Amino acid sequence: MPNLLAARYGAPRVTAELHDAGLVVNRKKVARVMRWHHIAGLRLRRRVQTAIADPAAVTAPDLIGRDFTANNINQRYVGDITYLPVGERGFLYLATVIDLHLRRLAGWAIADQMRTDLVVDALRAAGRTRGGLDGAVFTAITEPNTHRRPSLLPAQRPGFGSR
């Protein structure tokens, strides 16, 4: 059996190695013992800060009031932006638009920078897929650990995606 501590394995990998060696042990027990001895697995992925919110920015009102339901298609949409790790140290941004009635992806866009154009492109793609977005309400999902509330349209936020 390899030196599990020298390899800096985490509890799931240590548990798997112990199972391979014929020892029956619970992953939670392994994690508890590792915590007790201040042993932590090596974290290869680093946390990437993808955007810095402007604390002085004015937020648009939440027109759907955190009610993520819709009675008809093309009525309410929700969007999100996430990053996708690619290559050695790079990543791409993915903006999505989801129809809240169908709970399906209506449009998306990918770019190498998080700018207003990324969201606008995703909305245009949703408009092409759905035959237009006239009368629809769109809100963006914000991270729960920020002070900002969802907005009507990220492109309307001052400072959002500024060049």
Secondary structure, 3 states (H helix, E strand, C coil): CCCCCCCCCCHHHHHHHHHHCCCCCCHHHHHHHHHHCCCCCCCCCCCCCCCCCCCCCCCCCCCCCCCCCCCCCCCEEEEEEEEEEECCCEEEEEEEEEECCCCEEEEEEEECCCCHHHHHHHHHHHHHHHCCCCCCEEEECCCCCCCCCCCCCHHHCCCCCCC
